[in-house]
Amino acid sequence: MFKKDYFFAGVIIGIVLPFIFAVGTELVQKQFLHHAAFNILNSKPALMFCFIFNVILFRILMVNLKKYNTGKGLLLITIILIFLVLIKP
């Protein structure tokens, strides 16, 4: 996956991964259901579901791959994004 262990790589992955899953969920809803059951960007549970993949990747990076700096960057962004979702009105 990665040859080097960079904090900044974890930050980028932490931002991009939930965005990809959020957009993918929207596209699947519109394509296969022919309507959006809910707007994922306005649904706290749906956004929190997108962060599950960050937590899974965090565990893989820290335990299996021993990429501690990348894992720390991913964890930092995940915590910040979860906090922002929770305080969102």
Rosetta constraint file for C-alpha pairs under 8 A:
AtomPair CA 5 CA 9 HARMONIC 7.89 0.50
AtomPair CA 5 CA 67 HARMONIC 5.40 0.50
AtomPair CA 5 CA 68 HARMONIC 7.04 0.50
AtomPair CA 5 CA 69 HARMONIC 5.75 0.50
AtomPair CA 5 CA 70 HARMONIC 5.62 0.50
AtomPair CA 6 CA 10 HARMONIC 6.85 0.50
AtomPair CA 6 CA 69 HARMONIC 5.58 0.50
AtomPair CA 6 CA 70 HARMONIC 5.10 0.50
AtomPair CA 7 CA 11 HARMONIC 6.56 0.50
AtomPair CA 7 CA 69 HARMONIC 4.70 0.50
AtomPair CA 7 CA 70 HARMONIC 4.54 0.50
AtomPair CA 7 CA 71 HARMONIC 7.44 0.50
AtomPair CA 7 CA 72 HARMONIC 6.60 0.50
AtomPair CA 7 CA 73 HARMONIC 4.87 0.50
AtomPair CA 7 CA 74 HARMONIC 7.94 0.50
AtomPair CA 8 CA 12 HARMONIC 6.29 0.50
AtomPair CA 8 CA 70 HARMONIC 7.03 0.50
AtomPair CA 8 CA 73 HARMONIC 6.35 0.50
AtomPair CA 9 CA 13 HARMONIC 6.17 0.50
AtomPair CA 9 CA 70 HARMONIC 5.91 0.50
AtomPair CA 9 CA 73 HARMONIC 7.23 0.50
AtomPair CA 10 CA 14 HARMONIC 5.91 0.50
AtomPair CA 10 CA 69 HARMONIC 7.47 0.50
AtomPair CA 10 CA 70 HARMONIC 4.24 0.50
AtomPair CA 10 CA 71 HARMONIC 5.95 0.50
AtomPair CA 10 CA 72 HARMONIC 6.94 0.50
AtomPair CA 10 CA 73 HARMONIC 4.30 0.50
AtomPair CA 10 CA 74 HARMONIC 4.29 0.50
AtomPair CA 10 CA 75 HARMONIC 7.88 0.50
AtomPair CA 11 CA 15 HARMONIC 6.38 0.50
AtomPair CA 11 CA 70 HARMONIC 7.57 0.50
AtomPair CA 11 CA 73 HARMONIC 4.68 0.50
AtomPair CA 11 CA 74 HARMONIC 5.18 0.50
AtomPair CA 11 CA 76 HARMONIC 7.43 0.50
AtomPair CA 11 CA 77 HARMONIC 5.93 0.50
AtomPair CA 12 CA 16 HARMONIC 6.10 0.50
AtomPair CA 12 CA 74 HARMONIC 7.80 0.50
AtomPair CA 13 CA 17 HARMONIC 5.68 0.50
AtomPair CA 13 CA 74 HARMONIC 6.59 0.50
AtomPair CA 14 CA 18 HARMONIC 7.09 0.50
AtomPair CA 14 CA 54 HARMONIC 6.45 0.50
AtomPair CA 14 CA 73 HARMONIC 7.45 0.50
AtomPair CA 14 CA 74 HARMONIC 4.77 0.50
AtomPair CA 14 CA 75 HARMONIC 7.52 0.50
AtomPair CA 14 CA 77 HARMONIC 5.55 0.50
AtomPair CA 14 CA 78 HARMONIC 6.09 0.50
AtomPair CA 15 CA 19 HARMONIC 6.77 0.50
AtomPair CA 15 CA 77 HARMONIC 6.77 0.50
AtomPair CA 15 CA 78 HARMONIC 7.90 0.50
AtomPair CA 16 CA 20 HARMONIC 6.17 0.50
AtomPair CA 17 CA 21 HARMONIC 6.43 0.50
AtomPair CA 17 CA 53 HARMONIC 7.58 0.50
AtomPair CA 17 CA 54 HARMONIC 6.98 0.50
AtomPair CA 18 CA 22 HARMONIC 6.03 0.50
AtomPair CA 18 CA 47 HARMONIC 7.93 0.50
AtomPair CA 18 CA 50 HARMONIC 5.05 0.50
AtomPair CA 18 CA 51 HARMONIC 5.90 0.50
AtomPair CA 18 CA 53 HARMONIC 7.41 0.50
AtomPair CA 18 CA 54 HARMONIC 7.21 0.50
AtomPair CA 19 CA 23 HARMONIC 6.12 0.50
AtomPair CA 19 CA 50 HARMONIC 7.92 0.50
AtomPair CA 20 CA 24 HARMONIC 5.92 0.50
AtomPair CA 21 CA 25 HARMONIC 5.98 0.50
AtomPair CA 21 CA 50 HARMONIC 5.99 0.50
AtomPair CA 22 CA 26 HARMONIC 6.36 0.50
AtomPair CA 22 CA 40 HARMONIC 6.61 0.50
AtomPair CA 22 CA 41 HARMONIC 7.60 0.50
AtomPair CA 22 CA 47 HARMONIC 7.11 0.50
AtomPair CA 22 CA 50 HARMONIC 6.43 0.50
AtomPair CA 23 CA 27 HARMONIC 6.22 0.50
AtomPair CA 24 CA 28 HARMONIC 6.13 0.50
AtomPair CA 25 CA 29 HARMONIC 6.18 0.50
AtomPair CA 25 CA 40 HARMONIC 7.70 0.50
AtomPair CA 26 CA 30 HARMONIC 6.28 0.50
AtomPair CA 26 CA 36 HARMONIC 7.06 0.50
AtomPair CA 26 CA 39 HARMONIC 7.46 0.50
AtomPair CA 26 CA 40 HARMONIC 6.78 0.50
AtomPair CA 27 CA 31 HARMONIC 5.89 0.50
AtomPair CA 28 CA 32 HARMONIC 5.75 0.50
AtomPair CA 28 CA 33 HARMONIC 7.44 0.50
AtomPair CA 29 CA 33 HARMONIC 5.15 0.50
AtomPair CA 29 CA 34 HARMONIC 6.74 0.50
AtomPair CA 29 CA 35 HARMONIC 6.28 0.50
AtomPair CA 29 CA 36 HARMONIC 5.35 0.50
AtomPair CA 29 CA 37 HARMONIC 6.97 0.50
AtomPair CA 30 CA 34 HARMONIC 4.75 0.50
AtomPair CA 30 CA 35 HARMONIC 4.83 0.50
AtomPair CA 30 CA 36 HARMONIC 5.44 0.50
AtomPair CA 31 CA 35 HARMONIC 7.65 0.50
AtomPair CA 38 CA 43 HARMONIC 7.28 0.50
AtomPair CA 39 CA 43 HARMONIC 6.35 0.50
AtomPair CA 40 CA 44 HARMONIC 7.81 0.50
AtomPair CA 40 CA 46 HARMONIC 5.70 0.50
AtomPair CA 40 CA 47 HARMONIC 6.45 0.50
AtomPair CA 41 CA 46 HARMONIC 7.87 0.50
AtomPair CA 41 CA 47 HARMONIC 6.79 0.50
AtomPair CA 43 CA 47 HARMONIC 6.31 0.50
AtomPair CA 44 CA 48 HARMONIC 6.07 0.50
AtomPair CA 44 CA 85 HARMONIC 6.55 0.50
AtomPair CA 44 CA 86 HARMONIC 7.40 0.50
AtomPair CA 45 CA 49 HARMONIC 6.15 0.50
AtomPair CA 46 CA 50 HARMONIC 6.64 0.50
AtomPair CA 47 CA 51 HARMONIC 6.88 0.50
AtomPair CA 47 CA 85 HARMONIC 7.51 0.50
AtomPair CA 48 CA 52 HARMONIC 6.99 0.50
AtomPair CA 48 CA 82 HARMONIC 7.01 0.50
AtomPair CA 48 CA 85 HARMONIC 7.76 0.50
AtomPair CA 49 CA 53 HARMONIC 7.82 0.50
AtomPair CA 50 CA 54 HARMONIC 7.60 0.50
AtomPair CA 51 CA 55 HARMONIC 6.55 0.50
AtomPair CA 51 CA 78 HARMONIC 6.84 0.50
AtomPair CA 51 CA 82 HARMONIC 7.64 0.50
AtomPair CA 52 CA 56 HARMONIC 6.29 0.50
AtomPair CA 53 CA 57 HARMONIC 6.10 0.50
AtomPair CA 54 CA 58 HARMONIC 5.96 0.50
AtomPair CA 54 CA 74 HARMONIC 7.15 0.50
AtomPair CA 54 CA 75 HARMONIC 7.85 0.50
AtomPair CA 54 CA 78 HARMONIC 6.77 0.50
AtomPair CA 55 CA 59 HARMONIC 6.29 0.50
AtomPair CA 55 CA 75 HARMONIC 7.63 0.50
AtomPair CA 55 CA 78 HARMONIC 7.82 0.50
AtomPair CA 56 CA 60 HARMONIC 6.41 0.50
AtomPair CA 57 CA 61 HARMONIC 6.10 0.50
AtomPair CA 58 CA 62 HARMONIC 6.10 0.50
AtomPair CA 58 CA 71 HARMONIC 5.36 0.50
AtomPair CA 58 CA 74 HARMONIC 6.52 0.50
AtomPair CA 58 CA 75 HARMONIC 6.73 0.50
AtomPair CA 59 CA 63 HARMONIC 5.80 0.50
AtomPair CA 59 CA 64 HARMONIC 7.56 0.50
AtomPair CA 59 CA 71 HARMONIC 7.88 0.50
AtomPair CA 60 CA 64 HARMONIC 5.14 0.50
AtomPair CA 60 CA 65 HARMONIC 6.37 0.50
AtomPair CA 61 CA 65 HARMONIC 4.97 0.50
AtomPair CA 61 CA 66 HARMONIC 5.95 0.50
AtomPair CA 61 CA 67 HARMONIC 5.28 0.50
AtomPair CA 61 CA 68 HARMONIC 7.00 0.50
AtomPair CA 61 CA 70 HARMONIC 7.25 0.50
AtomPair CA 61 CA 71 HARMONIC 5.65 0.50
AtomPair CA 62 CA 66 HARMONIC 4.96 0.50
AtomPair CA 62 CA 67 HARMONIC 5.58 0.50
AtomPair CA 62 CA 68 HARMONIC 5.47 0.50
AtomPair CA 62 CA 71 HARMONIC 5.76 0.50
AtomPair CA 67 CA 71 HARMONIC 6.14 0.50
AtomPair CA 68 CA 72 HARMONIC 6.11 0.50
AtomPair CA 69 CA 73 HARMONIC 6.36 0.50
AtomPair CA 70 CA 74 HARMONIC 6.27 0.50
AtomPair CA 71 CA 75 HARMONIC 6.07 0.50
AtomPair CA 72 CA 76 HARMONIC 6.11 0.50
AtomPair CA 73 CA 77 HARMONIC 6.38 0.50
AtomPair CA 74 CA 78 HARMONIC 6.09 0.50
AtomPair CA 75 CA 79 HARMONIC 6.11 0.50
AtomPair CA 76 CA 80 HARMONIC 6.28 0.50
AtomPair CA 77 CA 81 HARMONIC 6.03 0.50
AtomPair CA 78 CA 82 HARMONIC 6.07 0.50
AtomPair CA 79 CA 83 HARMONIC 6.11 0.50
AtomPair CA 80 CA 84 HARMONIC 6.21 0.50
AtomPair CA 81 CA 85 HARMONIC 6.17 0.50
AtomPair CA 82 CA 86 HARMONIC 6.16 0.50
AtomPair CA 83 CA 87 HARMONIC 6.29 0.50
AtomPair CA 84 CA 88 HARMONIC 6.06 0.50
